[in-house]
Amino acid sequence: MKKHAHVRVAVVQAAPVLFDKESAFERIASYAQEAGRLGVKLLVFPEVFLSGYPRGLTLGTRVGSRTSEGRSDWARYWESSIDIPGEDTDRLGEIAKENGLYLIVGAVERDQEFSGSTLYNSIVYIGPEGELLGKHRKLLPTGAERLLWGQGDGSTLTVIDTPFGRIGGLICWENYMPLARTAMYAKGIDILVTPTADARDTWQATLQHIACEGRCYVLSSNQYATKSSYPADLACYSDIEQDSDVLCRGGSAIVGPLGEYIEGPLYDGEGLLVADLDMSHVTRSRFDFDVVGHYNRPDVFQLVVNEKKRDIVRFHS
């Protein structure tokens, strides 16, 4: 594939109405149209944008017990999740094709293989012709997220080829897993997307470190979420009643392969960060440091990655 030396990219900082798939799709379509008008060819949405990150909600959980109200809210979350592939990814494909861009969206994914009830925190990759190019499931949900989402496996360590470079993604605190990062570097990524829910100052240090370590562009997209994006009729709405109005302040950013900020970080509001990337900068930056090339000691350190799909149940006739 002939490579283009330059590409215009963008990250979205926004939030849908929580547990409202139509709200998420409306926002995706609106931002994609804006990005398309600006000539953007790669657009990244935050972690589980479809259909929201339920920050602050306990869903009625305590160690050793769950409430009926919490189960009700979780069922609402399940209803707003998507199948990959399915009608909803077809819809994302229509949006991508209409605007001529690669579309990368964080989504809550329903398991289609077994019970249909387990949810996953996933990234969906859509091409500019509307095709589903792949997905990635978060390998290890963080903290209380484990009550919401199952664990992904190595079969979805997806990297896609584009005319401007190879793109892969890790979700939020997966980026704190050195071996996960190494696996992505070994797949030859030029652009790492990091949909996240982490709005702390220390997340910015992580983005800059990864850019320097991988000598790649890092595109981090976070939600800007307020109480107004939470339906007041949630059974567990009282969980956030005493919280401040801003539940997630954002911090989306675009970082270059030597750790320099190109755009952002953006705080305390929603918006679209747009940047023109010089992809030849990736090659130049690896002159003195290539983490899986000349600055590597495979005779001392080796990483084994299991990319087989995990079979939960096997049937033999």
Number of C-alpha atoms within 10 A of each C-alpha: 8 8 13 13 13 15 17 17 22 27 29 28 29 26 28 24 22 25 27 20 21 14 17 23 19 12 18 26 18 13 21 28 19 14 25 18 11 13 17 23 21 25 26 28 33 32 28 28 30 33 28 28 27 18 15 14 17 18 23 18 16 9 5 5 7 13 12 12 15 18 16 16 21 19 14 15 22 20 14 21 25 22 16 21 14 11 11 16 19 16 14 24 23 18 24 28 18 16 23 22 25 26 26 25 25 28 30 29 28 23 17 15 9 9 8 12 13 16 23 26 27 28 34 25 27 27 22 19 16 23 17 19 16 18 26 25 29 25 23 19 21 13 7 11 14 12 14 17 22 19 14 19 17 18 15 18 23 20 22 17 15 15 12 22 21 16 22 23 30 25 26 22 19 19 18 14 12 10 14 18 19 16 17 21 22 14 17 17 23 26 27 25 24 28 30 27 25 20 18 12 10 9 20 20 12 15 25 21 17 24 26 23 20 29 27 27 31 28 27 32 34 32 32 27 27 18 18 12 17 19 13 12 9 18 17 20 17 14 15 16 12 7 12 10 12 14 19 24 22 28 26 34 27 28 29 26 26 21 22 14 18 18 18 15 17 20 18 13 16 19 17 19 23 22 16 13 20 15 21 15 18 22 13 13 17 20 10 9 16 17 17 18 12 11 11 13 11 10 6 6 7 9 11 7 13 11 11 10 11 11 6 7 6 5 4 3 2
